[in-house]
Amino acid sequence: MTLEQKIGQFFFPAVFINDTEENIQAMEQLIRKHNIGGLTFFHSRASAATNYETKKKIAFNDDSYQRLKDLIVRYQKCAPTPLLMSIDAEWGLAMRVEKTPQYPYAITLGAIPESESQLVYEVGKQIGLDLKSAGIHYNLAPLADINNNPNNPVIGYRSFGENKEKVAHFALEFLRGMSDVGVLGCLKHFPGHGNTNVDSHLGLPVLKESLEELLENELYPFIKGIENQVDSIMIGHLAVPSLNGGKDTSATLSKNVIDNLLRKQLGYDGLVISDALNMHSVSKLYNKKGQLEWEAFNAGNDVLCFAENVPEGIQKILKNASPERIEASYNRLMQCKEKVGILNSNSEINITLDFETASVLNKKIAENSITKIKDSNNSEVLLEASQKGKLAKISLYKPIDNVFFQNLKTKLPSDEFAIQIGNEETVLELEKKLKEYDTLLISLFVPKAKPMNNFDIDEVVFKFLEKIFLSKKCVLYVFGNPYSLQVIPNIKSAIGIVQVYQDFNEFQESAAQQLLDNSECKGTLPVHVQGI
Protein backbone atom coordinates (compact mmCIF):
# COMPACT_ATOMS: atom_id res chain seq x y z
CA MET A 1 0.00 0.00 0.00
CA THR A 2 1.03 3.58 -0.62
CA LEU A 3 0.99 5.98 2.34
CA GLU A 4 -2.20 7.52 0.95
CA GLN A 5 -3.90 4.11 0.86
CA LYS A 6 -2.78 3.43 4.42
CA ILE A 7 -4.28 6.74 5.55
CA GLY A 8 -7.59 5.69 3.97
CA GLN A 9 -7.67 2.85 6.49
CA PHE A 10 -8.02 5.32 9.39
CA PHE A 11 -11.41 6.56 8.16
CA PHE A 12 -14.62 4.95 9.46
CA PRO A 13 -17.43 7.00 7.86
CA ALA A 14 -21.02 6.54 9.00
CA VAL A 15 -23.35 4.36 6.97
CA PHE A 16 -27.08 4.04 7.39
CA ILE A 17 -28.97 0.76 7.29
CA ASN A 18 -32.10 2.41 5.92
CA ASP A 19 -30.62 4.65 3.25
CA THR A 20 -31.27 5.53 -0.39
CA GLU A 21 -29.69 3.59 -3.24
CA GLU A 22 -28.01 6.83 -4.32
CA ASN A 23 -26.30 7.23 -0.94
CA ILE A 24 -25.27 3.56 -0.88
CA GLN A 25 -23.63 3.86 -4.29
CA ALA A 26 -21.83 7.06 -3.22
CA MET A 27 -20.41 5.15 -0.22
CA GLU A 28 -19.29 2.27 -2.47
CA GLN A 29 -17.46 4.82 -4.60
CA LEU A 30 -15.79 6.32 -1.51
CA ILE A 31 -14.67 2.88 -0.27
CA ARG A 32 -13.21 1.90 -3.67
CA LYS A 33 -11.49 5.18 -4.34
CA HIS A 34 -9.98 5.84 -0.91
CA ASN A 35 -9.32 2.35 0.53
CA ILE A 36 -11.53 3.09 3.56
CA GLY A 37 -10.64 1.03 6.67
CA GLY A 38 -14.05 0.47 8.21
CA LEU A 39 -17.64 1.66 8.57
CA THR A 40 -19.84 2.55 11.52
CA PHE A 41 -23.50 1.58 11.14
CA PHE A 42 -26.49 3.64 12.23
CA HIS A 43 -30.20 2.96 11.78
CA SER A 44 -31.03 5.87 9.51
CA ARG A 45 -30.34 9.54 8.96
CA ALA A 46 -33.17 10.30 11.39
CA SER A 47 -31.69 8.28 14.28
CA ALA A 48 -30.61 10.06 17.45
CA ALA A 49 -26.88 9.74 16.74
CA THR A 50 -27.18 11.93 13.63
CA ASN A 51 -30.33 13.92 14.24
CA TYR A 52 -29.62 15.58 17.59
CA GLU A 53 -32.47 18.06 17.56
CA THR A 54 -34.85 15.19 16.69
CA LYS A 55 -36.36 17.19 13.87
CA LYS A 56 -36.72 14.13 11.66
CA LYS A 57 -39.03 11.25 12.49
CA ILE A 58 -37.57 7.74 12.55
CA ALA A 59 -39.29 5.37 10.13
CA PHE A 60 -39.04 1.88 11.58
CA ASN A 61 -38.36 -0.99 9.24
CA ASP A 62 -38.91 -4.64 10.17
CA ASP A 63 -36.33 -5.62 7.52
CA SER A 64 -33.49 -3.56 9.04
CA TYR A 65 -31.51 -6.62 10.17
CA GLN A 66 -31.61 -8.26 6.74
CA ARG A 67 -30.78 -4.93 5.10
CA LEU A 68 -27.77 -4.60 7.44
CA LYS A 69 -26.51 -8.07 6.47
CA ASP A 70 -26.99 -7.40 2.77
CA LEU A 71 -25.28 -4.01 2.96
CA ILE A 72 -22.28 -5.49 4.75
CA VAL A 73 -21.84 -8.09 2.00
CA ARG A 74 -22.21 -5.37 -0.61
CA TYR A 75 -19.73 -2.96 0.99
CA GLN A 76 -17.17 -5.73 1.62
CA LYS A 77 -17.36 -6.72 -2.07
CA CYS A 78 -16.27 -3.29 -3.24
CA ALA A 79 -13.53 -2.81 -0.59
CA PRO A 80 -9.89 -3.06 -1.73
CA THR A 81 -8.99 -4.05 1.87
CA PRO A 82 -11.51 -5.95 4.07
CA LEU A 83 -13.54 -3.44 6.08
CA LEU A 84 -13.77 -3.57 9.87
CA MET A 85 -17.51 -3.16 10.46
CA SER A 86 -18.48 -1.37 13.67
CA ILE A 87 -21.63 -0.38 15.50
CA ASP A 88 -22.75 0.92 18.91
CA ALA A 89 -24.37 -2.13 20.50
CA GLU A 90 -24.21 -1.27 24.21
CA TRP A 91 -27.38 -3.24 24.92
CA GLY A 92 -27.26 -5.31 21.76
CA LEU A 93 -27.92 -4.79 18.07
CA ALA A 94 -31.32 -3.51 19.24
CA MET A 95 -29.63 -0.18 20.07
CA ARG A 96 -29.52 0.43 16.29
CA VAL A 97 -31.56 -2.36 14.66
CA GLU A 98 -35.18 -3.27 15.36
CA LYS A 99 -36.39 -6.88 15.67
CA THR A 100 -33.08 -8.04 17.16
CA PRO A 101 -32.39 -9.29 20.72
CA GLN A 102 -32.25 -6.54 23.33
CA TYR A 103 -30.30 -6.96 26.56
CA PRO A 104 -30.56 -4.79 29.68
CA TYR A 105 -28.94 -1.38 29.96
CA ALA A 106 -25.59 -1.16 31.76
CA ILE A 107 -27.25 0.49 34.78
CA THR A 108 -29.41 -2.64 35.17
CA LEU A 109 -26.36 -4.89 34.99
CA GLY A 110 -24.76 -2.61 37.59
CA ALA A 111 -27.49 -3.63 40.07
CA ILE A 112 -26.41 -7.29 39.92
CA PRO A 113 -24.21 -8.57 42.79
CA GLU A 114 -20.51 -8.76 41.85
CA SER A 115 -20.64 -12.48 42.62
CA GLU A 116 -22.94 -12.86 39.57
CA SER A 117 -20.61 -11.05 37.15
CA GLN A 118 -20.75 -14.13 34.89
CA LEU A 119 -24.10 -12.71 33.69
CA VAL A 120 -22.31 -9.60 32.36
CA TYR A 121 -19.82 -11.87 30.57
CA GLU A 122 -22.78 -13.73 29.01
CA VAL A 123 -24.33 -10.46 27.82
CA GLY A 124 -21.03 -9.51 26.14
CA LYS A 125 -20.80 -12.96 24.57
CA GLN A 126 -24.38 -12.98 23.24
CA ILE A 127 -24.05 -9.45 21.86
CA GLY A 128 -20.80 -10.54 20.18
CA LEU A 129 -22.56 -13.49 18.54
CA ASP A 130 -25.46 -11.28 17.39
CA LEU A 131 -23.00 -8.83 15.80
CA LYS A 132 -21.07 -11.60 14.08
CA SER A 133 -24.30 -13.02 12.66
CA ALA A 134 -24.67 -9.74 10.74
CA GLY A 135 -20.99 -9.53 9.73
CA ILE A 136 -19.88 -6.99 12.36
CA HIS A 137 -16.64 -7.56 14.29
CA TYR A 138 -16.25 -4.37 16.31
CA ASN A 139 -18.59 -3.18 19.07
CA LEU A 140 -18.10 0.41 20.21
CA ALA A 141 -18.94 -0.62 23.79
CA PRO A 142 -19.01 -0.83 26.79
CA LEU A 143 -18.86 2.44 28.70
CA ALA A 144 -16.13 2.75 31.31
CA ASP A 145 -17.67 6.02 32.48
CA ILE A 146 -18.40 6.24 36.21
CA ASN A 147 -21.85 7.66 36.63
CA ASN A 148 -21.47 10.11 39.48
CA ASN A 149 -23.71 12.93 38.23
CA PRO A 150 -27.48 12.29 38.36
CA ASN A 151 -28.07 15.20 35.96
CA ASN A 152 -25.89 13.72 33.23
CA PRO A 153 -28.06 14.02 30.11
CA VAL A 154 -26.28 11.44 27.98
CA ILE A 155 -24.49 8.80 30.12
CA GLY A 156 -26.80 7.80 33.02
CA TYR A 157 -28.42 4.47 32.18
CA ARG A 158 -25.52 3.58 29.82
CA SER A 159 -23.01 3.33 32.70
CA PHE A 160 -22.59 0.38 35.09
CA GLY A 161 -22.92 2.79 38.03
CA GLU A 162 -20.97 4.97 40.41
CA ASN A 163 -18.64 2.43 42.02
CA LYS A 164 -15.31 2.53 40.15
CA GLU A 165 -14.31 -1.05 41.05
CA LYS A 166 -17.64 -2.47 39.93
CA VAL A 167 -17.64 -0.40 36.72
CA ALA A 168 -14.14 -1.67 35.90
CA HIS A 169 -14.98 -5.30 36.79
CA PHE A 170 -18.22 -5.38 34.76
CA ALA A 171 -16.71 -3.55 31.78
CA LEU A 172 -13.93 -6.15 31.66
CA GLU A 173 -16.43 -9.04 31.89
CA PHE A 174 -18.45 -7.55 29.03
CA LEU A 175 -15.26 -7.20 26.93
CA ARG A 176 -14.15 -10.74 27.79
CA GLY A 177 -17.49 -12.15 26.62
CA MET A 178 -17.18 -10.42 23.25
CA SER A 179 -13.52 -11.29 22.86
CA ASP A 180 -14.21 -15.00 23.46
CA VAL A 181 -16.43 -15.06 20.36
CA GLY A 182 -14.03 -13.00 18.23
CA VAL A 183 -15.51 -9.50 18.50
CA LEU A 184 -13.46 -6.41 19.34
CA GLY A 185 -14.56 -4.13 22.18
CA CYS A 186 -13.96 -0.52 23.09
CA LEU A 187 -13.84 1.29 26.43
CA LYS A 188 -15.37 4.76 26.22
CA HIS A 189 -15.39 7.82 26.74
CA PHE A 190 -11.80 8.54 27.83
CA PRO A 191 -10.92 10.27 30.17
CA GLY A 192 -14.45 9.81 31.64
CA HIS A 193 -17.84 11.29 30.67
CA GLY A 194 -19.68 10.39 33.89
CA ASN A 195 -19.38 13.60 35.88
CA THR A 196 -20.68 15.96 33.18
CA ASN A 197 -23.98 17.76 32.72
CA VAL A 198 -23.72 18.63 29.00
CA ASP A 199 -24.57 16.31 26.11
CA SER A 200 -21.45 16.22 23.92
CA HIS A 201 -23.66 15.63 20.86
CA LEU A 202 -24.80 19.23 21.34
CA GLY A 203 -22.05 21.07 23.25
CA LEU A 204 -18.68 20.56 24.91
CA PRO A 205 -18.79 19.19 28.49
CA VAL A 206 -16.02 20.40 30.80
CA LEU A 207 -14.43 18.21 33.49
CA LYS A 208 -13.15 20.35 36.36
CA GLU A 209 -11.09 17.59 38.02
CA SER A 210 -7.33 17.70 38.45
CA LEU A 211 -5.16 14.88 37.09
CA GLU A 212 -4.85 13.44 40.62
CA GLU A 213 -8.65 13.34 40.99
CA LEU A 214 -9.05 11.75 37.56
CA LEU A 215 -6.47 9.08 38.37
CA GLU A 216 -8.29 8.37 41.62
CA ASN A 217 -11.72 7.94 40.05
CA GLU A 218 -12.63 8.55 36.36
CA LEU A 219 -9.51 6.91 34.93
CA TYR A 220 -9.63 3.82 37.16
CA PRO A 221 -11.72 1.58 34.78
CA PHE A 222 -9.57 2.64 31.81
CA ILE A 223 -6.38 1.78 33.71
CA LYS A 224 -7.82 -1.67 34.51
CA GLY A 225 -8.73 -2.04 30.83
CA ILE A 226 -5.17 -1.16 29.80
CA GLU A 227 -3.79 -3.72 32.28
CA ASN A 228 -6.03 -6.30 30.56
CA GLN A 229 -5.03 -5.36 26.98
CA VAL A 230 -8.34 -3.79 25.93
CA ASP A 231 -8.70 -3.80 22.10
CA SER A 232 -9.46 -0.11 21.80
CA ILE A 233 -10.27 3.06 23.72
CA MET A 234 -12.61 5.78 22.47
CA ILE A 235 -11.77 9.39 23.26
CA GLY A 236 -14.73 11.50 24.37
CA HIS A 237 -15.56 15.02 23.22
CA LEU A 238 -15.02 16.61 26.62
CA ALA A 239 -12.63 19.28 27.81
CA VAL A 240 -10.27 18.78 30.74
CA PRO A 241 -8.67 22.20 31.37
CA SER A 242 -6.30 20.77 34.03
CA LEU A 243 -4.66 18.65 31.31
CA ASN A 244 -4.58 21.42 28.71
CA GLY A 245 -3.01 24.40 30.44
CA GLY A 246 -6.44 25.69 31.45
CA LYS A 247 -7.86 25.56 27.91
CA ASP A 248 -11.23 24.05 27.01
CA THR A 249 -9.86 21.83 24.23
CA SER A 250 -11.83 18.67 23.47
CA ALA A 251 -9.94 15.52 24.54
CA THR A 252 -10.38 14.19 20.97
CA LEU A 253 -8.22 17.07 19.72
CA SER A 254 -5.72 17.11 22.59
CA LYS A 255 -2.19 15.67 22.35
CA ASN A 256 -1.91 16.19 26.10
CA VAL A 257 -4.84 13.83 26.72
CA ILE A 258 -4.09 11.16 24.10
CA ASP A 259 -0.32 11.22 23.58
CA ASN A 260 0.86 12.33 27.01
CA LEU A 261 -1.74 10.87 29.37
CA LEU A 262 -3.11 7.79 27.59
CA ARG A 263 -0.05 6.67 25.62
CA LYS A 264 2.93 7.78 27.74
CA GLN A 265 1.67 8.04 31.31
CA LEU A 266 -0.81 5.14 31.26
CA GLY A 267 1.25 3.08 28.80
CA TYR A 268 -1.52 2.22 26.32
CA ASP A 269 -0.38 1.10 22.89
CA GLY A 270 -3.67 -0.28 21.54
CA LEU A 271 -6.07 1.26 19.04
CA VAL A 272 -7.44 4.73 19.82
CA ILE A 273 -10.69 5.78 18.13
CA SER A 274 -12.31 9.20 18.22
CA ASP A 275 -15.91 9.69 19.24
CA ALA A 276 -18.09 10.59 16.24
CA LEU A 277 -16.62 13.63 14.47
CA ASN A 278 -20.08 14.83 13.42
CA MET A 279 -20.95 15.70 17.04
CA HIS A 280 -21.56 19.40 17.53
CA SER A 281 -18.98 19.71 20.29
CA VAL A 282 -16.27 19.49 17.58
CA SER A 283 -17.90 19.44 14.14
CA LYS A 284 -18.32 23.21 13.91
CA LEU A 285 -14.78 24.15 15.00
CA TYR A 286 -13.10 24.38 11.59
CA ASN A 287 -14.35 25.95 8.37
CA LYS A 288 -11.83 24.16 6.18
CA LYS A 289 -12.85 20.62 5.17
CA GLY A 290 -10.38 18.01 6.38
CA GLN A 291 -8.95 20.22 9.13
CA LEU A 292 -10.95 18.50 11.91
CA GLU A 293 -9.84 15.06 10.66
CA TRP A 294 -6.20 16.16 10.65
CA GLU A 295 -6.43 17.73 14.12
CA ALA A 296 -8.00 14.54 15.51
CA PHE A 297 -5.32 12.35 13.90
CA ASN A 298 -2.54 14.69 14.99
CA ALA A 299 -3.83 14.57 18.60
CA GLY A 300 -3.28 10.79 18.60
CA ASN A 301 -6.46 9.11 17.31
CA ASP A 302 -5.76 6.11 15.04
CA VAL A 303 -9.33 5.79 13.77
CA LEU A 304 -11.58 8.70 12.83
CA CYS A 305 -15.17 7.68 13.54
CA PHE A 306 -17.98 9.30 11.55
CA ALA A 307 -15.47 11.36 9.53
CA GLU A 308 -17.49 13.53 7.17
CA ASN A 309 -14.69 14.87 4.96
CA VAL A 310 -12.80 11.78 3.84
CA PRO A 311 -10.91 12.91 0.68
CA GLU A 312 -9.90 16.23 2.26
CA GLY A 313 -8.93 14.56 5.55
CA ILE A 314 -6.72 12.03 3.74
CA GLN A 315 -4.89 14.80 1.87
CA LYS A 316 -4.37 16.86 5.05
CA ILE A 317 -2.90 13.87 6.91
CA LEU A 318 -0.74 12.93 3.90
CA LYS A 319 0.64 16.45 3.77
CA ASN A 320 1.25 16.90 7.51
CA ALA A 321 1.85 13.54 9.23
CA SER A 322 5.18 11.71 9.47
CA PRO A 323 5.44 8.31 7.72
CA GLU A 324 6.36 6.78 11.14
CA ARG A 325 3.14 8.01 12.72
CA ILE A 326 1.06 6.77 9.76
CA GLU A 327 2.78 3.39 10.00
CA ALA A 328 2.13 3.13 13.78
CA SER A 329 -1.62 3.80 13.43
CA TYR A 330 -1.86 1.52 10.39
CA ASN A 331 -0.19 -1.35 12.28
CA ARG A 332 -2.53 -0.98 15.26
CA LEU A 333 -5.59 -1.17 13.02
CA MET A 334 -4.25 -4.11 11.04
CA GLN A 335 -3.55 -6.03 14.27
CA CYS A 336 -7.23 -5.60 15.19
CA LYS A 337 -8.37 -6.77 11.76
CA GLU A 338 -6.05 -9.75 12.04
CA LYS A 339 -7.31 -10.62 15.54
CA VAL A 340 -10.89 -11.01 14.29
CA GLY A 341 -9.79 -12.88 11.17
CA ILE A 342 -11.20 -10.62 8.48
CA LEU A 343 -7.92 -10.28 6.55
CA ASN A 344 -7.43 -13.92 5.68
CA SER A 345 -10.85 -15.52 5.70
CA ASN A 346 -13.82 -15.21 3.38
CA SER A 347 -15.70 -18.06 5.01
CA GLU A 348 -19.40 -17.65 5.62
CA ILE A 349 -20.40 -17.09 9.25
CA ASN A 350 -23.21 -19.46 10.16
CA ILE A 351 -24.64 -17.79 13.24
CA THR A 352 -28.28 -16.83 13.64
CA LEU A 353 -29.92 -14.47 16.11
CA ASP A 354 -30.80 -16.45 19.24
CA PHE A 355 -33.86 -14.83 20.83
CA GLU A 356 -34.42 -17.80 23.13
CA THR A 357 -30.98 -17.60 24.78
CA ALA A 358 -31.40 -13.82 25.08
CA SER A 359 -34.71 -14.29 26.88
CA VAL A 360 -33.31 -16.88 29.32
CA LEU A 361 -30.37 -14.57 30.05
CA ASN A 362 -32.66 -11.55 30.54
CA LYS A 363 -34.73 -13.58 33.02
CA LYS A 364 -31.61 -14.43 35.06
CA ILE A 365 -30.54 -10.79 35.03
CA ALA A 366 -34.02 -9.72 36.19
CA GLU A 367 -33.89 -12.21 39.08
CA ASN A 368 -30.51 -10.84 40.16
CA SER A 369 -31.07 -7.12 39.65
CA ILE A 370 -34.53 -6.31 41.08
CA THR A 371 -33.94 -4.06 44.07
CA LYS A 372 -36.15 -3.66 47.16
CA ILE A 373 -35.79 -0.09 48.38
CA LYS A 374 -38.56 -0.03 50.98
CA ASP A 375 -40.54 -2.89 52.43
CA SER A 376 -43.34 -2.70 54.98
CA ASN A 377 -44.45 -6.30 54.48
CA ASN A 378 -45.50 -5.30 50.95
CA SER A 379 -46.76 -8.74 49.94
CA GLU A 380 -48.81 -9.31 53.11
CA VAL A 381 -50.39 -5.84 52.99
CA LEU A 382 -51.38 -6.27 49.33
CA LEU A 383 -52.71 -9.81 49.88
CA GLU A 384 -54.83 -8.75 52.84
CA ALA A 385 -56.26 -5.78 50.93
CA SER A 386 -56.98 -8.04 47.96
CA GLN A 387 -58.93 -10.47 50.17
CA LYS A 388 -61.00 -7.61 51.59
CA GLY A 389 -61.67 -6.14 48.13
CA LYS A 390 -59.79 -2.98 49.13
CA LEU A 391 -56.89 -3.32 46.66
CA ALA A 392 -56.62 -1.62 43.29
CA LYS A 393 -53.80 -1.94 40.78
CA ILE A 394 -52.77 1.07 38.73
CA SER A 395 -50.59 0.90 35.65
CA LEU A 396 -48.92 4.13 34.55
CA TYR A 397 -47.96 4.33 30.85
CA LYS A 398 -48.97 0.78 29.97
CA PRO A 399 -52.44 -0.77 29.58
CA ILE A 400 -53.82 -3.08 32.28
CA ASP A 401 -53.03 -6.17 30.22
CA ASN A 402 -49.31 -5.67 30.94
CA VAL A 403 -47.32 -8.80 31.81
CA PHE A 404 -46.77 -7.70 35.44
CA PHE A 405 -50.53 -7.49 36.14
CA GLN A 406 -51.29 -10.63 34.11
CA ASN A 407 -48.89 -12.63 36.30
CA LEU A 408 -50.56 -11.32 39.48
CA LYS A 409 -54.17 -11.84 38.39
CA THR A 410 -54.82 -15.28 39.90
CA LYS A 411 -53.12 -14.93 43.28
CA LEU A 412 -53.63 -11.21 43.81
CA PRO A 413 -57.01 -10.40 42.27
CA SER A 414 -58.20 -6.79 42.28
CA ASP A 415 -59.69 -4.08 40.11
CA GLU A 416 -57.20 -2.63 37.63
CA PHE A 417 -56.86 0.85 36.16
CA ALA A 418 -54.44 2.53 33.77
CA ILE A 419 -53.23 5.99 32.85
CA GLN A 420 -51.61 5.73 29.44
CA ILE A 421 -51.73 9.37 28.45
CA GLY A 422 -51.30 11.85 31.26
CA ASN A 423 -54.19 14.26 30.85
CA GLU A 424 -56.11 15.87 33.70
CA GLU A 425 -59.47 14.44 32.74
CA THR A 426 -58.24 10.82 32.91
CA VAL A 427 -56.52 11.45 36.24
CA LEU A 428 -59.57 13.14 37.84
CA GLU A 429 -61.78 10.30 36.70
CA LEU A 430 -59.37 7.76 38.20
CA GLU A 431 -59.14 9.63 41.52
CA LYS A 432 -62.93 9.38 41.88
CA LYS A 433 -62.89 5.64 41.19
CA LEU A 434 -60.14 5.06 43.76
CA LYS A 435 -62.13 6.44 46.69
CA GLU A 436 -63.37 2.99 47.71
CA TYR A 437 -59.87 1.43 47.92
CA ASP A 438 -57.36 1.92 50.73
CA THR A 439 -54.36 0.06 49.24
CA LEU A 440 -52.80 0.51 45.82
CA LEU A 441 -50.22 -1.41 43.83
CA ILE A 442 -48.77 1.07 41.33
CA SER A 443 -46.60 0.02 38.41
CA LEU A 444 -44.79 2.97 36.84
CA PHE A 445 -43.41 2.17 33.39
CA VAL A 446 -41.04 5.11 33.02
CA PRO A 447 -41.54 6.46 29.46
CA LYS A 448 -37.92 7.41 28.71
CA ALA A 449 -34.47 6.28 29.91
CA LYS A 450 -32.95 9.76 29.57
CA PRO A 451 -33.63 12.32 32.33
CA MET A 452 -34.67 15.12 29.97
CA ASN A 453 -38.17 16.49 30.74
CA ASN A 454 -38.33 14.33 33.90
CA PHE A 455 -38.11 11.11 31.86
CA ASP A 456 -41.24 12.29 29.98
CA ILE A 457 -43.44 11.62 33.01
CA ASP A 458 -46.37 14.06 32.80
CA GLU A 459 -46.91 16.76 35.40
CA VAL A 460 -50.45 15.49 36.09
CA VAL A 461 -49.03 12.03 36.85
CA PHE A 462 -46.60 13.56 39.35
CA LYS A 463 -49.48 15.44 41.02
CA PHE A 464 -51.55 12.27 41.12
CA LEU A 465 -48.71 10.34 42.83
CA GLU A 466 -48.00 13.22 45.21
CA LYS A 467 -51.58 13.09 46.51
CA ILE A 468 -52.13 9.35 46.42
CA PHE A 469 -48.95 8.50 48.38
CA LEU A 470 -50.30 10.60 51.27
CA SER A 471 -53.87 9.35 51.21
CA LYS A 472 -53.49 5.59 50.51
CA LYS A 473 -51.20 2.70 51.35
CA CYS A 474 -49.14 2.49 48.16
CA VAL A 475 -46.60 -0.07 46.95
CA LEU A 476 -44.69 1.25 43.95
CA TYR A 477 -42.90 -0.85 41.33
CA VAL A 478 -40.70 1.24 39.01
CA PHE A 479 -39.85 -0.25 35.64
CA GLY A 480 -37.16 2.09 34.31
CA ASN A 481 -34.15 4.25 35.11
CA PRO A 482 -33.56 4.33 38.90
CA TYR A 483 -32.77 8.06 38.69
CA SER A 484 -36.49 8.56 37.99
CA LEU A 485 -37.09 7.76 41.68
CA GLN A 486 -35.68 11.13 42.69
CA VAL A 487 -38.20 13.14 40.65
CA ILE A 488 -41.28 11.40 42.08
CA PRO A 489 -42.87 13.66 44.72
CA ASN A 490 -43.67 12.28 48.21
CA ILE A 491 -42.14 8.93 47.24
CA LYS A 492 -40.98 8.46 50.84
CA SER A 493 -44.63 8.16 51.86
CA ALA A 494 -45.09 5.01 49.78
CA ILE A 495 -45.10 1.97 52.09
CA GLY A 496 -43.15 -0.10 49.57
CA ILE A 497 -40.77 0.70 46.69
CA VAL A 498 -39.27 -1.87 44.35
CA GLN A 499 -36.91 -0.89 41.52
CA VAL A 500 -37.15 -3.11 38.41
CA TYR A 501 -34.98 -1.22 35.82
CA GLN A 502 -36.45 -2.62 32.56
CA ASP A 503 -39.96 -3.18 31.22
CA PHE A 504 -39.02 -6.38 29.30
CA ASN A 505 -41.53 -9.20 29.74
CA GLU A 506 -38.89 -11.20 31.65
CA PHE A 507 -38.49 -8.36 34.15
CA GLN A 508 -42.25 -7.97 34.59
CA GLU A 509 -42.60 -11.74 35.18
CA SER A 510 -39.77 -11.75 37.71
CA ALA A 511 -41.19 -8.72 39.54
CA ALA A 512 -44.59 -10.43 39.84
CA GLN A 513 -42.97 -13.65 41.06
CA GLN A 514 -40.91 -11.75 43.62
CA LEU A 515 -44.03 -10.01 44.94
CA LEU A 516 -46.11 -13.20 45.19
CA ASP A 517 -43.29 -15.19 46.82
CA ASN A 518 -42.25 -12.23 48.96
CA SER A 519 -38.74 -13.32 48.06
CA GLU A 520 -35.51 -11.55 48.81
CA CYS A 521 -34.32 -9.08 46.14
CA LYS A 522 -30.70 -9.63 45.15
CA GLY A 523 -30.09 -6.30 43.42
CA THR A 524 -28.68 -3.09 44.87
CA LEU A 525 -29.00 0.44 43.52
CA PRO A 526 -25.94 1.04 41.29
CA VAL A 527 -26.17 4.81 41.80
CA HIS A 528 -26.99 7.13 44.68
CA VAL A 529 -30.58 8.34 44.39
CA GLN A 530 -31.39 11.55 46.26
CA GLY A 531 -34.40 11.53 48.54
CA ILE A 532 -34.57 7.74 48.94
Buried (B, 14 or more C-beta within 10 A) or exposed (E): EEBBBBBBBBBBBBBBBBBEEEEBEEBBEBBEEBBBBBBBBBBBBBBEBBBEEEEEEBEEBEEBBBBBBBBBEBBBEBBBBBBBBBBBBBBBBBBBBBBBBBBBBBBBBBBBEEEBBEBBBBBBBBBBBBBBBBBBBBBBBBBBBBBBBBEBBBBBBBBBBBBBEBBBBBBBBBBBBBBEBBBBBBBBBBBBBBBBEBBBBBEBBBBEBEBEBBBEBBBBBBBBBBEBEBBBBBBBBBBBBBBBEEEEBBBBBBBBBBBBBBBEEBEBEBBBBBBBBBBBBBBEBBEEBBBBBBBBBBBBBBBBBBBBBBBBBBBBBBEEBEEEBBEEBBEBBBEBBEBBEBEEEEEEEEBEBBEEBBEEBBBBBBBBBBBBBBBEEBBEBBBEBBEEEBBBBBBBBBEBEBBBBBBBEEEBEBBBBBBEEBEEEBBEEBEEEBEEBBBBBBBBBBBBBBBEEBBBBBEBBBBBBBBBBEEBBBBBBBBBBBBBBBBBBBBEBBBBBBBBBBBBBBBBBBBBBBBBEEBEBBBBBBBBBEEB
